[in-house]
Structures are given as structure tokens and as C-alpha cells.
């Protein structure tokens, strides 16, 4: 089980999915900030 989990995590990171997840979170945060600034006006 440990071997399988390690292999899955290695494939996830190796496939660049971690990078896309970080980018996705940053985009969502950026959108939330922009929307909050626009709604304050």
C-alpha cells in the first residue's frame, strides 16, 4: 500500500499536476481579490 501511494504521488508531481494545482489556487485567490475590490466601489 505504501509503495502504491508513493508511486501515485510521484506520478502526480511528475505529471506537473502539483504545479497546476498551485497555479489554480493563485488564480482563484487573485479573482477573489479583484471581485472584492470591484464590489467595494
N, CA, C and O atoms as a MOPAC input file, in Angstrom:
PM7 MOZYME 1SCF
protein

 N      0.83500 1    -1.20100 1     0.00000 1
 C      0.00000 1     0.00000 1     0.00000 1
 C      0.87800 1     1.26200 1     0.00000 1
 O      0.61800 1     2.21500 1    -0.73500 1
 N      1.89900 1     1.24600 1     0.82300 1
 C      2.79700 1     2.40000 1     0.88800 1
 C      3.49000 1     2.62400 1    -0.45000 1
 O      3.66900 1     3.75900 1    -0.89200 1
 N      3.87400 1     1.52400 1    -1.08300 1
 C      4.54300 1     1.60500 1    -2.38000 1
 C      3.60100 1     2.20400 1    -3.42500 1
 O      4.01300 1     3.04000 1    -4.22900 1
 N      2.36300 1     1.78500 1    -3.41100 1
 C      1.37300 1     2.27500 1    -4.36400 1
 C      1.11100 1     3.76900 1    -4.16000 1
 O      1.02400 1     4.53300 1    -5.12100 1
 N      0.98900 1     4.16700 1    -2.89900 1
 C      0.74000 1     5.58000 1    -2.58000 1
 C      1.90900 1     6.43500 1    -3.04100 1
 O      1.70700 1     7.50800 1    -3.61100 1
 N      3.12700 1     5.97100 1    -2.80100 1
 C      4.32100 1     6.71000 1    -3.21500 1
 C      4.35600 1     6.84100 1    -4.73500 1
 O      4.67300 1     7.90400 1    -5.26800 1
 N      4.02600 1     5.75100 1    -5.42900 1
 C      4.03400 1     5.77300 1    -6.89100 1
 C      2.99900 1     6.74200 1    -7.43200 1
 O      3.25400 1     7.44400 1    -8.41000 1
 N      1.81900 1     6.78500 1    -6.79500 1
 C      0.75600 1     7.69500 1    -7.23100 1
 C      1.16500 1     9.14900 1    -6.99700 1
 O      0.94800 1    10.00900 1    -7.85100 1
 N      1.75300 1     9.41000 1    -5.83800 1
 C      2.19200 1    10.77200 1    -5.52000 1
 C      3.30600 1    11.20500 1    -6.45900 1
 O      3.33700 1    12.35500 1    -6.89700 1
 N      4.22100 1    10.29500 1    -6.77200 1
 C      5.32300 1    10.61200 1    -7.68200 1
 C      4.78000 1    10.91300 1    -9.07500 1
 O      5.26900 1    11.81700 1    -9.75200 1
 N      3.76600 1    10.15500 1    -9.50600 1
 C      3.15200 1    10.38900 1   -10.81000 1
 C      2.40900 1    11.71500 1   -10.83400 1
 O      2.41200 1    12.41200 1   -11.84900 1
 N      1.77500 1    12.06600 1    -9.72600 1
 C      1.02600 1    13.32500 1    -9.60500 1
 C      1.97800 1    14.51400 1    -9.74100 1
 O      1.72500 1    15.43900 1   -10.51300 1
 N      3.07800 1    14.47600 1    -8.97800 1
 C      4.05400 1    15.56700 1    -9.00600 1
 C      4.81700 1    15.55900 1   -10.33500 1
 O      5.05800 1    16.60900 1   -10.93000 1
 N      5.19000 1    14.36400 1   -10.78900 1
 C      5.94400 1    14.23600 1   -12.02600 1
 C      5.15400 1    14.71400 1   -13.23000 1
 O      5.72200 1    15.22200 1   -14.19600 1
 N      3.81400 1    14.54500 1   -13.16600 1
 C      2.96200 1    14.97300 1   -14.26800 1
 C      2.71200 1    16.46800 1   -14.27300 1
 O      2.03200 1    16.97900 1   -15.16300 1
 N      3.25100 1    17.17800 1   -13.29100 1
 C      3.08100 1    18.62100 1   -13.21700 1
 C      1.73100 1    19.01800 1   -12.63600 1
 O      1.35400 1    20.18900 1   -12.69100 1
 N      0.99100 1    18.04400 1   -12.07500 1
 C     -0.32700 1    18.34700 1   -11.51700 1
 C     -0.20000 1    19.26500 1   -10.29300 1
 O     -1.05900 1    20.11700 1   -10.06400 1
 N      0.85800 1    19.09200 1    -9.52000 1
 C      1.06700 1    19.94100 1    -8.34500 1
 C      1.23600 1    21.38800 1    -8.77300 1
 O      0.69600 1    22.29800 1    -8.14400 1
 N      1.99800 1    21.60000 1    -9.85900 1
 C      2.21500 1    22.95100 1   -10.39000 1
 C      0.89200 1    23.56700 1   -10.81500 1
 O      0.61500 1    24.72100 1   -10.48900 1
 N      0.07000 1    22.81000 1   -11.54000 1
 C     -1.23300 1    23.31300 1   -11.99800 1
 C     -2.16500 1    23.57300 1   -10.83500 1
 O     -2.97900 1    24.49500 1   -10.88600 1
 N     -2.05800 1    22.75800 1    -9.76700 1
 C     -2.89300 1    22.97600 1    -8.58800 1
 C     -2.53100 1    24.29800 1    -7.92000 1
 O     -3.41100 1    25.06300 1    -7.52600 1
 N     -1.23100 1    24.56300 1    -7.79300 1
 C     -0.75900 1    25.82200 1    -7.19100 1
 C     -1.20900 1    27.00400 1    -8.03800 1
 O     -1.68900 1    28.00200 1    -7.50200 1
 N     -1.05600 1    26.89900 1    -9.37300 1
 C     -1.47600 1    27.97100 1   -10.28100 1
 C     -2.98400 1    28.20600 1   -10.14300 1
 O     -3.43500 1    29.35100 1   -10.09600 1
 N     -3.75000 1    27.12900 1   -10.08000 1
 C     -5.20400 1    27.24300 1    -9.95100 1
 C     -5.59300 1    27.95900 1    -8.66900 1
 O     -6.48700 1    28.80500 1    -8.68300 1
 N     -4.93400 1    27.63300 1    -7.55500 1
 C     -5.22700 1    28.28400 1    -6.27300 1
 C     -4.88800 1    29.76700 1    -6.35300 1
 O     -5.65900 1    30.60000 1    -5.87600 1
 N     -3.74800 1    30.11200 1    -6.94800 1
 C     -3.34600 1    31.51400 1    -7.07900 1
 C     -4.34600 1    32.29500 1    -7.91900 1
 O     -4.68200 1    33.43000 1    -7.58200 1
 N     -4.82700 1    31.70000 1    -9.01000 1
 C     -5.81300 1    32.35500 1    -9.88000 1
 C     -7.11000 1    32.61000 1    -9.12200 1
 O     -7.69800 1    33.68600 1    -9.23400 1
 N     -7.55400 1    31.62200 1    -8.35000 1
 C     -8.79500 1    31.76700 1    -7.57200 1
 C     -8.65300 1    32.88900 1    -6.54100 1
 O     -9.56300 1    33.70100 1    -6.37300 1
 N     -7.50900 1    32.93200 1    -5.85400 1
 C     -7.25900 1    33.98600 1    -4.86100 1
 C     -7.23900 1    35.34900 1    -5.53900 1
 O     -7.82100 1    36.30900 1    -5.03300 1
 N     -6.56600 1    35.43400 1    -6.69000 1
 C     -6.47700 1    36.68800 1    -7.43900 1
 C     -7.86500 1    37.16000 1    -7.85300 1
 O     -8.19300 1    38.33700 1    -7.70400 1
 N     -8.68500 1    36.24000 1    -8.37500 1
 C    -10.06200 1    36.58300 1    -8.76800 1
 C    -10.86700 1    37.06600 1    -7.56700 1
 O    -11.62600 1    38.02800 1    -7.68100 1
 N    -10.71300 1    36.41600 1    -6.42800 1
 C    -11.44800 1    36.80600 1    -5.22100 1
 C    -11.06300 1    38.22300 1    -4.79500 1
 O    -11.92600 1    38.99700 1    -4.38100 1
 N     -9.78500 1    38.56700 1    -4.89100 1
 C     -9.30700 1    39.90300 1    -4.52400 1
 C     -9.87400 1    40.94500 1    -5.48700 1
 O    -10.34100 1    42.00100 1    -5.06100 1
 N     -9.83300 1    40.64600 1    -6.78400 1
 C    -10.35600 1    41.57500 1    -7.80100 1
 C    -11.85300 1    41.79900 1    -7.60300 1
 O    -12.32500 1    42.93500 1    -7.65300 1
 N    -12.59800 1    40.71900 1    -7.38000 1
 C    -14.05300 1    40.83000 1    -7.18800 1
 C    -14.37200 1    41.63900 1    -5.92800 1
 O    -15.28800 1    42.46100 1    -5.93900 1
 N    -13.62800 1    41.41500 1    -4.84900 1
 C    -13.87700 1    42.15100 1    -3.60300 1
 C    -13.57300 1    43.63300 1    -3.79100 1
 O    -14.27200 1    44.48100 1    -3.23500 1
 N    -12.52800 1    43.96000 1    -4.57400 1
 C    -12.19100 1    45.36100 1    -4.83700 1
 C    -13.27200 1    46.02300 1    -5.69300 1
 O    -13.63600 1    47.17400 1    -5.45400 1
 N    -13.78000 1    45.30200 1    -6.68400 1
 C    -14.82300 1    45.84400 1    -7.55100 1
 C    -16.13100 1    46.04500 1    -6.78300 1
 O    -16.83600 1    47.02900 1    -7.00600 1
 N    -16.45200 1    45.12700 1    -5.89100 1
 C    -17.71500 1    45.21200 1    -5.13800 1
 C    -17.67500 1    46.32500 1    -4.09300 1
 O    -18.72400 1    46.79100 1    -3.64700 1
 N    -16.46800 1    46.75700 1    -3.69600 1
 C    -16.34100 1    47.83600 1    -2.70400 1
 C    -16.67400 1    49.19200 1    -3.31300 1
 O    -17.11200 1    50.09800 1    -2.60500 1
 N    -16.47000 1    49.34000 1    -4.62300 1
 C    -16.70100 1    50.63500 1    -5.28400 1
 C    -18.16600 1    51.03500 1    -5.23900 1
 O    -18.53200 1    52.09500 1    -5.74800 1

